[in-house]
């Protein structure tokens, strides 16, 4: 059954103030107060005018979470609590189904996570997926002040500086990576082809592993404080749903949002930066290992370097530095 949710983050004084407001609304909501682990308080009640049930949870880490049976019931409660102004309360109202579209360009309330990848279009080097979890509105504001943006709009020097700053703000436990170096990438890609799968299936698995790694480091456990995860849509949405399920990521723990041009959301932009930073760093390591300046991208220079590499190292070594399913391989 589809439900409707609202999430934001409150300071301790705001949490107390909100609880007082809720207590004053015992009529018409007929609140039932319940205890729940990791919650300061929980209220279950019935919205007026037959608008269905509502449920409110205030988590100890600050997340304020509202769930309603109907969109009308949610809107009525939010209006009553003065939680409809996006300038005052960063918020997102979205379906809580596992695959949910954001309304307009709004980002979810914190905590939320963004995922992106780097190296997908590069002939040489690994495929890297990265995820960045923004826990609080203050972290989001710090990242905004830094100028965090889609990595495609930044040069590599700026990306490197921002990557270190992002790690410093959100913490190492809030950043996850999954890396496939060329040898492992080619082996895995061949296996997927044999299973009638493609690169999008592989990307989905890597993103899911990345999210699972970050969730495993959260305290309290992942189910206690649900969060949204935004991934730039790269294929059929069922690929990610299936991969999340395989990683035991439940709909209670995560609201999965797939959107095109998702880098406009701060967490996805941050993920694009750290993914690119990791990719470029690994390319430098490959260049040092093989004693050749390995270029980025897929262009005539890349083809020239690939031919030179094969001439020096032999064709059997090409799969250690390049993604062999690219058409470039046929030209080498």
Secondary structure by P-SEA (a helix, b strand, c coil): cccccccccccaaaaaaaaaaaaaacccccbbbbbbccccbbbbbcccccccbbbbbbcccbbbbbbbccaaaaaaaaaaaccccccccbbbbbbccccccccccccccccbbbbbccccccccbbbbbbbbbbccaaaaaaaaaacccccccccaaaaaaaaaaaaaacccccbbbbbbcaaaaaaaaaaaaaacccaaaaaaaaaaaaaaaaaaacccccccbbbbbbccccccaaaaaaaaaaacccccccbbbbbccccccaaaaaaaaaaaaaaaaaaaaaaaaacccccccccaaaaaaaaaaaaccccccccccccccccccccc
